[in-house]
Amino acid sequence: MNRESTDEVIALVVAAGRGTRSGLDGPKQYLRINGTAVLGHAVDRLLASALVDRIITVIHADDRVLYEMAIGDRRIDPPVIGGATRRESGRAGAGVVSSSNSAIVLIHDAARPFIPADVIARLIQAVGQAKGAIPVLPVVDTLVRDGQNIDRNNLMRVQTPQ
């Protein structure tokens, strides 16, 4: 995709979660896959995109050391401290970019480290045609409610966060 818009593209990577549902010892965004933190993989995918101008992470106040180890020498904006919920963390990050009137803001969950480049490109293109966009996947499994199959032809799934 050629970038037609002159808007700055800012990727806001929400990484303030505690990962309590995962049952792991610590936040999953700092776990390592092949020696690189999950957060590092997510940032690397965004850095690899020629369409993304800036990357801002939103982290938990207690995770500064984990964050520094995960990011290393990657050149991104300083982190923003998030809130108690995913929504509050998203708002904290959005507050930093709100002064940029001509920005496209992509909000990405750090715990989903392998975002494909074509998804980034399609989202930016879609935002150029609407006020917002979200990637979706088709529902491929059979759905049943009260013993009756549900027609899934018009259903899509959205990965969190929404």
C-alpha positions, 0 to 999 in steps of 0.5 A: 500500500502506498501511503496517500495520507499526510496524517502522522500514524501513531501506534499506541501499544497498550502494555499495562495489563497484569495478565492475571487470567493467564495464570503466568508468573508476571505480565505476559507482555514481558514473557520471552519468545525466542529471547525477545519479550512479547512487547518487543516482538509487537514493537518490532512489527510496528517498527518494520512498517514504513507506514507507522511514524511513531510508537508510544507504549502504555505501561503499568507504573510498576513495570519500568524495569521490565519495560526497559529490558523488553524495549532495549535500544529500540527507538520509540517514544517514552512510555506513558503510565496506564490506568487500572483498566484497559480502557483507562490505559487506552485513554492515558495513551490517547491523551498524549496523542490528542494534541495531534489533530492530523494523526491516525492512531492505531491502538494495539494490544502488546500481548498480540505480538505478531500483527501482520504488515497487511493488517496495519496497511488495511487499517490505515487505509480503512481509517482514511475512509471512515472515522474508525476501523477495527480488524475482524475475522470471520466466525468459522466455528458452528454457533448454537443457541438454545439447541439451534444453529446460528447463521454465522454468515454475517458474524465477525469476531473482534480480538480484544481489545475493542 
